């Protein structure tokens, strides 16, 4: 059933504020892209590439600095002002921000660790799988589910591997364990494969 939302505002957990529906992971990604496009004028491809790099960063500070740096590159300084008002360690954050700006330009910096290529590719494959599952389950409709319903856009390992092969046909597909370990370390949930023992959780989450 197609469901409509009147506004694009959610609580901190990503739930719509005005309707009793839960957003899928795929819809959260699409909403963030839409907002980013409205505020920066960047293309969807640019935003998806930036999001993949952001989602491959290991620390909260690096992710925050990257988001602010990416917006500054597009002459949007509002996130910088917002973050600085809330940061006690402003000097340290500004140093990390400078490094993030250089990292976006392809320069290696000592205080901002650019994710390894394999991690970036695994994350790219993960979010390609998320988007593919949205197309399967929702098509062009929004990814809205009942509060207790399982999110069908969280991919299984096999679906991530399929997208890795599709995106990077000339690369060797990593073994299952490195893919799981990378996604777990970065906080990206996987759905368990079919056939998992009865009574266990169906979603792998970061511990």
MOWOBEL-V406907 format. One line per field, one symbol per residue. burial: + if it has 9 or more other C-alpha atoms within 8 Angstrom, else -. Layout:
burial->???
This chain:
burial->---------+---+++----++++++++--+-+--++--+------++-+-+++++++---++-++++++++---++-++---+--------+-+++++++++----++--++-+---+++++++++++++-+++--+---++++------++++++-+++-+++-------------++-+++++-+++++-----------+++-
